[in-house]
Each structure stands twice: as structure tokens, then as C-alpha cells.
Amino acid sequence: MKRILLTSLAMSLFINISAQAQLKKLTQQQILGRQPSLTKPIPITNGWSDDSHYIEIDSKERKMYAVDIKSGAKTPYTAPPKSNVNVNVRNGDIFIQYGSEEVKRLTNDKDEEKNPTLSPDGKYVAFTRNNDLYAVEVATGKETRYTNDGTDVIYNGWSSWVYYEEILGRSTNYKAFWWSPDSKNIAFMRFDDTKVPMFPINGSTGQHGYTEKTRYPKAGDPNPEVKVGFVPVTGGKVIWADFNEKDDQYFGTPYWSFDGSNLMVQWMNRGQDNLKFYSVNPATGAKKEIYDERQPSWVDLDYDGRIEYLEDKKHYILKSDKTGWAHFYLYTLDGKLVNPITSGKWQVTNLVHVDEKNKVVYFTARKEASTRTDFYSVSYTGKNLKRLTFGDYTHQVLMSPNGTSFITTYSNVSTPPKKTLLDNKGKIIKELGDSKADDFADYKFGKTEMITIPTEDGYNLPAVITYPTDFDETKRYPVVMSIYGGPNAGTVTNTWKGTGNQLWANEGIVQISVDHRASGQFGKEGVALMHRNLGNWEMKDYATAGKWLKAKPWVDNKKLLITGHSYGGYMTCLALTKGADVFDFGYAGAPVTSWELYDTNYTERFMDTPQENPEGYKNGSVLTYVDNYKGLLRIMHGDMDDNVHMQNTIQLVDKLQNANKHFELMIYPGGRHGWGGVKTPHDGAERARFYYQNLLNKPVPAEWLK
């Protein structure tokens, strides 16, 4: 009997090994997406035409269809005329087009118009020209000029650099004006950069080169003076909101009320630990305080949709992390708290839909696990909290206009994306797609899994790891740790990672991403630990992860490489200096190397000013630890980076040279905070060379260098 069992076991093992031997590895063409691999396309949904029909895009036909949620019947779909209006700038002038109708020219002058924006009623297009605010009437072409004082340091409706980068956002393309919902008024910001220091960015093309002169406030510098103004669409006197532009302050993105009667203005002090909301009357500029929040660390201005005004014109829903975890709160319009809608040691992410008739809120949150997003409903009172999605997946949801059903696209590290239609109680109506390829099981590839790495003081750091394709625990592999590391900017998610990680998995490299305790995985409670000491906890936790890896028998403990860009570049440089006892190689892109070299709004939020926190700035600077440098660091930087100036890299290079340290440097001429286009192949080939030479100790395959 024993002999029969052993024989069966051996036969089973033989069959398993034989099956593994027959599996195929992904080719480079499959990994790069040039040939079919582990997944296949699934229908693309990009919205709803009504509560009974979602919109599906046929990528092959390039057509849109409205799909009936019950029958599945498809009918051709054309977007409503209003949303089919195209306003753009060509050769400096504004043109408008309705669907396939003839293009109409609205402006014709020698100066360039910027950010043309159609009014909600479709009758006007607002824009800026030479830092002044204008509008043109679509029907007649009549132009109205609202401001007259624009200069090279005064901007009306065009944002100062620090607002563009840190507050209003790069997606605005410097636009700082907002139509009222009734199209009767335009709110805008006026910036005065007179006192903001100019930072030169030198271009090297041509015989003599050229200089871009950017008003860039570095930590501790004067900020732009800002005013919030209102103009009626027909023109007239500018009404200024009742704020003193001489105060050291910030203004966040404003919100109009439903009827356009008032503008909600976010105000924050220079120290960024006090946020106030004001309701401002556009006719008089009078303001009324409706919310006041203070935190011992800082308060974030940049929540998307921090306030949602309800159509009952009596309440708003506010998102805040004042308890240490982001949650929703119900307030009356005059700023009285009715009650918390959600609470607990978990994070809400986005408010998706409010059913005002039934007083139910639908939202996404990271509740079941910090690395996953699910969809929930809850009553206004905070009762009847219900998870509407399912399984151990990360969900992205698209809810119907009236909130009767939703579509979720979901995945995890081992499951390619799927798509399902559900009702608003979480009941599955039908499956809409599965991207898992029919021959998925015919391939072997590097396994990806979610893990946690324990710290000595009780944190379990989330991580996602991809093992080599033919992983063997008796062998020793080099490791690439990819990080970002900024406050509340975690990168570890339980989602399908595609095939991009399989290039290095096939070459025998372990790949891992780790989030530290202040990444947002542990709420604002964890993020606030970074207050006044950037670089401290991140480095400690990444070093803990590095030591954990090097203790594994399958890791080559002399080949741990860390890599990242921007804040990740900062952490990479810090790892090869302050953390050089743990990390062996670093590949850093566009690093901040000392925080007094970065802008006011971002840096001071976490660090206060250099004058207030000199010790924190010293301890957080890569330059402080240059004498500890060892291993090999490659630094990359675009010479025209307008965000993290190349000054950061130059100062680190200077220190490394003075200390007689060996390192590598790659400059990308014309590169900004990133680079692409014709530089992309070179960038990829250089990284490949570095990995092959230092981690794999073999020549770069020829196909990498094409």
C-alpha cells in the first residue's frame, strides 16, 4: 500500500513538472503590448445616457452605443448637442464648432487667446489675453474686456505658477476663472507676483540660448498676492470679495452654489493649519464664514469635491480628515454640523451620488483593506452602511444618473479586469466582460502578490511583490524596489498590474513596491507623522523593508536597487546617503535634494518655513548625508524642469564631487519634470544598461538598444 501511494505521488509530481515545462513564457512583444498576451479587450463604458442605458464605445468601429441594461440591445448613440460643442484655439485665435457644422471664428487679432471656456448657456466664451480677462458673444462676435491691468507680474484669470502647480492643478492649464451656473457672472482670481522671486530656467538651444523667467516662490519666500473678483457677463465694474490681498494666505478652487447666487471660497493661512469656507455674494463681495477647521499638523486644500451642495438648498456634505481619517459630514448651509455620515479608522475616497429623496449617500472608500477600493451606501444619519461591491478586489464604479444601478470594473493582482452591472442594493444584474484571455492558463509568468512587512513598532507596511518567472527559493535574486514616498501618496494597490513587470521577471529580478506609514494607508493619522520632518519615517520604513528583503534566502543581499521619480527621486538619493547601509544601487529621476529649494505651498504644508524649522530642513536634506554615500547612484534630470529645478541635482553633484564620491549623471536637454518623445528609447535603454550591468552582470540584449 505504501509503495502504491509513493508511486502515485511521484506520478503526480511528474505530471505537474511536465505541465509546467509545457507552459510558454511571454515574449517581449507580448509584454510590451504589441501582441496578444494574458488579456483581451472588454467593452469600454464611459457613462450613461439615462438610468436604463449605459454608453459603450466600440474601439474598432470608433462608434458609441446606448446599451439597454435589461435586454442588452444596442442602439447608436450621439452625444447631446451641448456636449458636442468644440471650442479651441488655432494660431492664437478662438474657433467654435457644433458637431459637424461649419467652424466659426470668434476672435481675430495678433495676440494669443488662452483657455477659451463656453458659458453654461452656450452664449459666451470667456478667455484670457495678455493676462487680462475677456469674453466674446458667440452669436455676434462682440468682445467684452473685463480687466485692464494685466502685466508680466499681474494676472487676471491666469494663475501664478505656485497656484497652477500646487492648488488649482496642472490640468487647469493656468485657468483661474469660473462661470456661474446661470451664466450671469464670472468669478476669477487676480494674482500679483511683484514680490515673488524670479527663478531663471535656461534653455541651451541656438547659439546664445535663452532664459525662461518664472516667478517661483521657494520655501520661506513671499507668495503672490491674490484677490477674488466677480464680473457680470455684460461687463462693468469688478466686485472684489472682502479679503485683504496683503494677508499671507491661500485660496483654493471655489465652488458656485446651484443657482449661481453665491460662491464658496476656500481660504487658508500661510501655515496651512487653518481652513475656512466663506460664502461670498458676487453682487457685493460680502463674505460669510460657514466652516472653520484647524489641525495641529496641516489641513489639505486640494480635496476634489471637498464640498457637495445639495439641491435642497439647505445642506452640504463635507469631506474632512480632521479625526485622523477621511470621512463625510452633513452640514447646514450656515455651517452647523448636523452629524457625521461616516466614521471609523478607514478612509472614504469619493462621493459618487446623493439620493436626496431617500436621503442616501453612495461613495467609494478604502474600508475592507487600505489597498482596495469598494463602493458603499449609507443614510444621511450615518446608519445602514452597506458594502455594494464584492470579493477581494479593487473596484472602479460608474453609477447611473439617478442612482438606480452601477457598473463596476474590478481586479486584483492575480485577476485581470472584469466588468459587472449591479443594482443600487448590490445585486448582480449581469456580467459585462472578462479580460482574461482564453489561453491565460497556457503561460507561465512572474507571480505577483500582496504582502505586508512588519516594523519594530507595530506597523504592517503594505507591499506588492512580483517574483521571477521561474522562481526558485534556493537561488538568490537581485531586487528592484520602486517607490514614490510622498505624503498621502501611496502606490501599493491590489489591482491587476498588466504585463509590464514581466520583462524583469523573465530576467530573474524580484520587483517590489512598498508604502510607508505616512503614505495614506494608515489615514491622516499616519500621514501627520511627517509634519516638520520629511524624509524621516519614509526612510526608516523603506530601510526596514530593505532589511526584511535582504534577510530572505532568495535575495542577493548585495543587489538591492531603489528607484523613483520626483519625491521618489528624493527618497532614492536619501537611500544612497542616509540609508546607504541598506541600499546598494539607486536610480533617481528629478530629485528634490534639499527642501528650501522647493516651492512654498507644498514644502511649508509639511515642514513650515526654513526660518521656523531649520533643524527639520537640515535633517530632511540629502546634502546633509553626502559623507555617508556608498554604492552607485544614477541621477537623471531635465535641464528645463520648471517644477523640481535642476538646481537640486547640481547642488547634490557639487557635494558628491567635493567628497570624491563616484556616481552617474544623465541630463535630458529640453526635459521638464519628465521627458518623452524622441528621448524615450534612450531613457529605456539607459535603465536597461544599468540593471544588466549592476544587477544581472551580463551584457544588454541587442533588442533593448534598438
Buried (B, 14 or more C-beta within 10 A) or exposed (E): EEEEEEEEEEEEEEEEEEEEEEEEBBEBEBBBEEEEBBBBEBBBBEBBBEBBBBBBBEEEEEEBBBBEBEEEEBEEBEEEEEEEBEBEBEEBBBBBBBEEEEEEEBBEEEEBBBBBBBBBBBBBBBBBBBBBBBBBBBEEEEBBEBBEEBEEBBBBBBBBBBBBBBBBBEEBEBBBBBBBBBBBBBBBBBBBBEEBEEBEBEEEEEEEEEEEEBBBBBBBBEBBBBBBBBBBBEEEEBBBBBBEBEEEBBBBBBBBBEEBBBBBBBBBBBBBBBBBBBBBBBEEBBBBEBBEBEBEBBBBBBBEEBBBBBEEEEBBBBBBBBBBBBBBBBBEBEBEEBEBBBBBEBBBBBBBBBBEEEBBBBBBBBBBBBBBBBBBBBBBEBEEBEEBBBEBBBBBBBBBEBBBBBBBBBBBBEBBBBBBBBBBEBEEBEEBBBBBBEEBEEBBBBBBEBBBBEBEEEBBBBBBBBBBBEBEEEEBBBBBBBBBBBBBBBBBBBBBBBBEBBBBBBBBBBBBBBBBBBBBBBBBBBBBBBBBBBBBBBBBBBBBBBBBBBEBEBBBBEBBBBBBBBBBBBBBBBBBBBBBEBBBBBBBBBBBBBBBBBBBBBBBBBBBBBEEBEEBBBBBBBBBBBEBBEBBBBBBBBBBBBBBBBBBBBBBBEBBEEEEBEBEBBEBEBBBBBBEEEBEEEBEBBBBBBBBEBBBEEEBEEEBEE
